[in-house]
Amino acid sequence: MTVKRLLTEFGMGSSLRRQDYTEAASRAVRDALWHNSINLAELFGKDKSEMIIIVDVAVQQPDQIDVGTLTAIFPYGQVTVDPVKGGLDVPRDDGGNPTVIANIAISVALDVEDAA
């Protein structure tokens, strides 16, 4: 058996005034999931719990991400969240907290037989 990435989906989310990196990332995850309705595990005769889900999260302050909150969004699968520096903090003219933009990539893999 070989673990193969079968699907990648992208999302974007924001926190307009609170500078909440976790909320921006949560919105980005939901954005990506909203675009996806593929029953991937079933296509390969697998249980949904066998899906290997990797979530790459890009924000300006990755240490501010609550990984547990993002992991809890997924109803099944083996989820790994990897916060990295990226995204965008947009300064506000009024001196308030910047608008936070998070970008995410969700990759889904399964342990499948190699077609030799």
N, C-alpha and C positions, 0 to 999 in steps of 0.2 A: 504494500500500500504506500501511496505517496500523497503528501499534503499538497494540494494545488489551489492557488487563488482562482476563484471562478467569477468573482464579481467585485467591482469597485464603484462606489457611489460617492458623490461630493455634496457638501452642504455649506451654507453660510448662515450665520446668526449674529445678532447684535444685542447690546445692552446700551440703550440710548443715554441714560443719565446716571445710573448707579455705579458704573464701572465694575460690573459684576461679570467676571470672566467665565465663571461656571454657567451662569444663565445664558450668556452669549453662545457658549459651546453647546449647551443643551438645546437651544433653538436651532443651531446648525445641525446637530444630530437628527432632530425631528424633521428638519428640512430635507435631509438626505433620505431618511426613511419614508417620507411622504412620496418620494419619487419611485419607490421600489415596492413592487408587489409580487416579486418572483418567488415561487415556492421551490427554492433551490435544493434544499435537503431532500425533499420528496422526489425530485427528478433523478436523484442518484440512489434512491431506496434507503436513505438515511433518516435518522431522527433529528429534529431541529436542534436538540441539545448537543449534537455532534458538530454543529457549525462552529468554526473558528473565526471569531470576529475581531478584527484589529481596527481600532479607531485612532487615527492620527489627528491631533487637535493642535491648531496653530493659533496662538494668541501672543500678545506682547509680553505678558507676565505668566508664563506657564506654571509657575509655582503657586499661582492663585487658583488653579483648577482643582475642584473636588472630584477626584476620579470615581469615587463611589456613587456620586450623584449621576454621572454619565453612564456608568455601568448599569445602574438600576433602570435606565430607560429601556434596555433590551429585555424582552420577555423570555428569551431563551438564547442558547449558544454560550460558548466560552469566550468571554469578552476581555480584551486587553485594551486599555486606554493609554496612549502615549502622548502627553503634552509636550509641545516643542515651541520654540520662539518663532513667531510669525504673526499672521493676522495684521490688524491695524488698530491703533488708537488715534481717533480723530479729535484734535483739540477743539474746544468750544470757545467762541468769541467772548462769552460772558464769564469766563474764568472757572466755570463748573467742571465737574468730572468729564473726561473725554468720552466720546462714544466709542465703545469697544466693538470691534468686528472680529469674529472667530471664523476660521475656515477649517473644515474637517474633510477627511477622506475615510470612508468605511470600506474595508476590504473583507470579503467573506471567502473562506477556504474550507475545503473538506478533505478528509483522508479518503482518496479514491484509488481504484485500481489503475495501474499504468497500462495504457493500450499499447502493447508491444507489437 
